[in-house]
């Protein structure tokens, strides 16, 4: 096995600035997306994910311009998500230089959109973002549900079933975020990561809750994730990408060093 | 001097064009105009998505004949990328079996389903991420790139070339030794995405731009 596990720094961008919320509220400014993307590229990030978290109409053009600027300077895969609702949105972002497009809410409100997007652009560039929250009580058989609107709105959809369905519809990769953990620094929800990773054939990116490097190791070793995504531990300089890669490699994980 | 990225309607051509522009001052043109393609000094044949759609679009845009002629003429360097590599072979087992350009002997196969690694972990398909490429024969496009360097892949099907002389690089995945770099004469083709493979990918593109076969 020589395929490396991936580290993906995530830029949550609001009105042209990288921010990071705690449980999606309470926002801290981390800087200019293009500069940050370049820094991560120089550090050896395996991919970059750019999530437009406002996705309001006015900021759309800013996002496209940012994606263009990043894609012109950073030659590693770039995933763009946030507010992607129509095939035209996908076309715009691919033309701007995105390599993969992450679909979140629109997949829940209109699952056929995922099928249409995969047929038109190919599964290789369609990532479905799954925001899951644990709904079972302690002691019960664990169960997770899909939530939308930044974790505020339940859908009643079982997360594992949903993951299988999205892959059937053509998702080439899943970006799984634990809404209980996001921004908490308490580590990934390894239960849901393992359950979904075992349930589907496509790669799974674990996200939500990274607070230290052991969490990244656990995401791969215990969660079965193919890639780990983190934001704040990198943005605020607690760890660099090379720190994380070395640490994971020391724990027996194949990495691109 | 113009590098033409052949735009037959499949694949993310912007990334390839942007990366080429980063390594050369030559004019990079994304085009489906037969005269521009003929007139270019170098060609890039990209490809993404299902091979049925790629071959179908190549036929629909009436570029298949031109691409076949250019391959046979061996008049200028051509770089195939991803499905652009696969299409050079005789046949792919994707989409129930699809005839391809037949420039090189060999076929395109699927990695398979329900694969597990040596430790019992589930192996994912597509093969997505950074994997090592072992250089099989020397080639000017390997200049400045270490043997075993990692490149970025996204694919579920892989090339199995019939002639050893056509194989320039291999990658192990899921128990398969995939022929991820192949070529002959003025043609060089890679399964991975050099335009997304950071420094080594850009080096390969620069080598292509400087290649004088």
Interface residues (C-beta under 8 A of the other chain):
Chain A: X1 X2 X3 X4 X5 X6 X41 X44 X46 X71 X72 X75 X76 X77 X94 X95 X96 X97 X99 X121 X122 X123 X124 X125 X172 X173 X197 X198 X201 X202 X203 X204 X224 X226 X227 X256
Chain B: X12 X14 X15 X18 X19 X22 X48 X49 X50 X113 X114 X117 X118 X121 X122 X124 X125 X126 X127 X128 X129 X130 X131 X132 X150 X152 X154 X155 X171 X172 X173 X193 X195 X196 X197 X198 X201 X202
